Amino acid sequence: MHNNGAEFGARVKVRKRDVSLQTVTEEGTKANDAFMTIVQTARKLSVSAYDYIFDRVSNRCEMLSLAELIREKSTLS
């Protein structure tokens, strides 16, 4: 057991890497890292990662950015 959020994030990355082996290219590694970062950040903010990514890819931008949500949440604490 652990109580460290950063450690949990690292564990998710390592488990993903172990399950899917490795990426073939450096670009694939960067894309995988970016996607996992978005998913984990959205999860911590209680936001649907699917809805957030769809909002950005469809160019709707109706949802607040993750950075704005982090700022908003940090001012509430």
N, C-alpha and C positions, 0 to 999 in steps of 0.2 A: 504494500500500500504506500501511497505517496499523497502529498497534498500540494504539490508544486505544479501550478498551471503550465509553466514553461517546460517542465519535465514531461508532462502529459502530451504537450504539443510535439515534443521530440519523439516520444514513443509512437505517436501516430505516423510520423514520417518514416521511422525505422520499420514499423510493421508493414507499411505500404511498399517500401523498398524490398523487404524480404519476400513479400507475396508476389510482386510483379517483376522480381529480379531487378534489372537495371534498365535505364533508358539507353537508346542507341546513340543519340547525338547530344551534344551540349545544349542545343535548343530545346530538345525534349526534356532534359533535366530542368531547365529554367521554366518551361511551361508547366511541368508537373509541380515544381515548387510553388509557383505563383498560384496555381489552382488550389493546391492544398492549403496555402496560406489564406486564401479567400474563404474556403469552406470552413476552416477552423475558426477564423475570426467571426464569420457569420454565426457559427454555432455558439460561440461565447457571448455574442450579442443577442441571441435568441431570434435571429433572422433566418428565413429560409434561404439557403445558399442558391438553390435552384431559381427561386423568384428573383433574387438579387442579380444573378448572372444573366437571366433572361431579360431583366429590366435594362441592364447595361448593353447587352448584345443587340437588343431590339431598338436601342437608342431612345427609349422612352424617358429614362432618367427620372421616373416618378418617385423612386425610393431615395432616401438620403444615402449619401456615400457612406461606406464603412468608417472612413475617417471622421465624418461628421457625427455618426452614431457614437464613436468612441469618445469624442470631445463632449457630446451631450451626456453620456453616461458618467464621465469623469467629473463633471460639474455637479451631478446629482449625489455623488458619494461624499 
